Amino acid sequence: MEDRLESKSRTSHSLVNALRAVPSLEGLDEESLLAIVGDSANLFWPADSCVFRRGEETDSLYVVVSGCVRVIGEGEREIVRLGPGRTFGEFSLLLGTSHQHDVFAVEDSELMVVPKARFDELIGANRELEARLKAQAEERLRENRELTA
């Protein structure tokens, strides 16, 4: 039993550390990070599998824990690759729109999937976090426009 508790503690700790590596979540306290971990699911996508497609309903924020995903725009053009510590899906969550791009796992990838309800609670309780996420989304939108121009 003790081994199981110790293992669970290490798992939680590693997931909290994974969240600490996310620049937009910088500054959140341990309790907030643990709440995100507790409400999220860590899911595995094998290489070349689809995480979501353009036009699908947005229901989660995604955090790359391990592996790499690629974001595909119009005309099957790769916009960006995102590795550990990067997030995606927040733009559609902030705007309340469907997904604007396709996302595929480049390699076997573990993603932390944070439900929309937790995301909404986080930004509702932390205006600074909301501002960081909006700034990050705007920067990514600007980069995407430059890449597709």
For each residue, the residues with C-beta under 8 A, 3 or more apart:
1: 4 5
2: 5 6
3: 6 7
4: 1 7 8
5: 1 2 8 9
6: 2 3 9 10
7: 3 4 10 11
8: 4 5 11 12
9: 5 6 12 13
10: 6 7 13 14
11: 7 8 14 15
12: 8 9 15 16 34 37
13: 9 10 16 17
14: 10 11 17 18
15: 11 12 18 19 37 42 65 112
16: 12 13 19 20 30 33 34 37
17: 13 14 20 21
18: 14 15 21 22 63 65 84 85 112
19: 15 16 22 25 28 33 36 37 63 112
20: 16 17 25 26 33
21: 17 18 84 85
22: 18 19 25 26 63 85 86 87
23: 26 85 132 136
24: 87 90 129 132 133 136
25: 19 20 22 28 33 36 129
26: 20 22 23 132
27: 128 129
28: 19 25 32 33 36 122 126 129
29: 32 33
30: 16 33 34
31: 34 35
32: 28 29 35 36 122 126
33: 16 19 20 25 28 29 30 36 37
34: 12 16 30 31 37 38
35: 31 32 38 39 118
36: 19 25 28 32 33 39 40 112 114 118 122
37: 12 15 16 19 33 34 40 112
38: 34 35
39: 35 36 114 115 117 118
40: 36 37 63 112 113 114 115 118
41: 112 113
42: 15 65 110 111 112 113
43: 110 111 113
44: 108 109 110 111
45: 49 51 67 69 105 108 109 110 111
46: 49 105 108
47: 105 106 107 108 109
48: 104 105 106
49: 45 46 104 105
50: 53 102 103 104
51: 45 62 69 103 104 105 111
52: 56 89 99 102 103
53: 50 56 99 102
54: 98 99 100 101 102
55: 98 99
56: 52 53 98 99
57: 98 99
58: 89 92 93 96 97 98 99 116
59: 115 116
60: 89 93 113 114 115 116 119
61: 87 88 89 90 93 113 114 116 119
62: 51 69 87 88 89 103 111 112 113 114
63: 18 19 22 40 85 86 87 111 112 114
64: 67 68 69 82 83 84 85 86 87 88 109 110 111
65: 15 18 42 84 109 110 111 112
66: 84 109 110
67: 45 64 83 84 105 106 107 108 109 110 111
68: 64 81 82 83 105 106 107 109
69: 45 51 62 64 81 82 88 103 104 105 106 109 111
70: 78 79 80 81 82 103 104 106
71: 78 79 80 81 82 88 101 102 103
72: 76 77 78 79 101 102 103 104
73: 77 78 79 101 144 147 148
74: 77 148
75:
76: 72
77: 72 73 74 147 148
78: 70 71 72 73 81
79: 70 71 72 73 101 144 147 148
80: 70 71 140 143 144 147
81: 68 69 70 71 78 106
82: 64 68 69 70 71 86 87 88
83: 64 67 68 86
84: 18 21 64 65 66 67
85: 18 21 22 23 63 64
86: 22 63 64 82 83
87: 22 24 61 62 63 64 82 90 136
88: 61 62 64 69 71 82 103
89: 52 58 60 61 62 92 93 99
90: 24 61 87 93 94 119 133 136 137
91: 94 95 100 137 140 141
92: 58 89 95 96 97 98 99 100
93: 58 60 61 89 90 96 116 119 120
94: 90 91 123 130 133 134 137
95: 91 92
96: 58 92 93
97: 58 92 100
98: 54 55 56 57 58 92
99: 52 53 54 55 56 57 58 89 92 102 103
100: 54 91 92 97
101: 54 71 72 73 79
102: 50 52 53 54 71 72 99
103: 50 51 52 62 69 70 71 72 88 99
104: 48 49 50 51 69 70 72
105: 45 46 47 48 49 51 67 68 69 108 109
106: 47 48 67 68 69 70 81 109
107: 47 67 68
108: 44 45 46 47 67 105
109: 44 45 47 64 65 66 67 68 69 105 106
110: 42 43 44 45 64 65 66 67
111: 42 43 44 45 51 62 63 64 65 67 69
112: 15 18 19 36 37 40 41 42 62 63 65
113: 40 41 42 43 60 61 62
114: 36 39 40 60 61 62 63 118 119
115: 39 40 59 60 118 119
116: 58 59 60 61 93 119 120
117: 39 120 121
118: 35 36 39 40 114 115 121 122
119: 60 61 90 93 114 115 116 122 123
120: 93 116 117 123 124
121: 117 118 124 125
122: 28 32 36 118 119 125 126 129
123: 94 119 120 126 127 129 130 133
124: 120 121 130
125: 121 122
126: 28 32 122 123 129 130
127: 123 130 131
128: 27 131 132
129: 24 25 27 28 122 123 126 132 133
130: 94 123 124 126 127 133 134
131: 127 128 134 135
132: 23 24 26 128 129 135 136
133: 24 90 94 123 129 130 136 137
134: 94 130 131 137 138
135: 131 132 138 139
136: 23 24 87 90 132 133 139 140
137: 90 91 94 133 134 140 141
138: 134 135 141 142
139: 135 136 142 143
140: 80 91 136 137 143 144
141: 91 137 138 144 145
142: 138 139 145 146
143: 80 139 140 146 147
144: 73 79 80 140 141 147 148
145: 141 142 148 149
146: 142 143 149
147: 73 77 79 80 143 144
148: 73 74 77 79 144 145
149: 145 146
